[in-house]
Amino acid sequence: MYKKTAFLGLFACLALIFSYVEAIVPLPIPVPGVKLGLANVLIVICLYTYGVKEAVAINFVRIILLAVLFANPYSFIYSLAGAVISMALMYPLYKSKGFSIIGVSVAGAVGHNTAQILTAMAVTGIVKLIDYLPVLIISGIITGLIIGIIGRIILPQLKKIDLERVKS
Amino acid sequence: MKKWDYILIASLTIISVVWIIIILRGQSSGEKVIVKLNDKVIYTALLNEDSEYLIKTGNDYNNLVIKDGEAYIDDANCKGLDCVRMGHISRDGESIICIPHSVIVTVESDKDNNIDFVSE
């Protein structure tokens, strides 16, 4: 139990650091709003190792801490919407067993981007932003693929450690 | 990767590519540049005349440049500078949007002018 708590804390902490690094170092791509979404590596891995409750929990902790650290209520709404929609898509796909970690991660990334555009439309009232959605779907496919591949590499290594039974 | 991964990725790619093609095909080149602040038109200019306009509200600014039939934001003090990174626009319906400053720069064709001004 303690070990699980410690590991989840570690996951949340890493996810927070990834988000922070991405916030201060933007990708050198001339398309605004495109992020790699490295934090999602941790969320997807948590979904596969511990389960959906734990994945939602560390994501929520990450978003709250980000909001506190950067004190930006707008980005809080955006990340929360992204997290909710992306988990709402990833969980059924993960459960269905028809998808690998890559499909799950692509769905999460595309869902996250879609949620961000919808939130931006709701916040600004600019309906034209919808024109930007297909670009962000494609970027979600690419970043989701990268994140999924990273997850597929890391997951078997983590399973070796056997998170539940680490001897202290 | 499993079968459904490929189906998911392929269908998402096809949908977005078709969507982008539809958006691009619907755009002919425009003639007028319209600047909106908080959804109100504050400035209009012709796309074929080189000019510069500073969109300013309080301490916020975005500098609009119209040059060689293209409009772009070359400087601004918003966070992230997404409006600068959105690049050059020249086609009807294209826009540059600065979310933090609530500024929208759109290119429109002359034909629709009356309709657009009625609907403002």
Interface residues (C-beta under 8 A of the other chain):
Chain A: P26 P30 V31 P32 G33 L93 S96 G98 F99 S100 I102 G103 V106 A107 V110 A120 V123 T124 G125 I126 K128 L129 D131 L133 P134 V135 I137 I138 G140 I141 L145
Chain B: M1 K2 K3 W4 D5 L8 I9 L12 T13 I15 S16 V17 W19 I20 I23 D39 G80 D82 R85 M86 G87 S95 I97 I99 S102 I104 T106
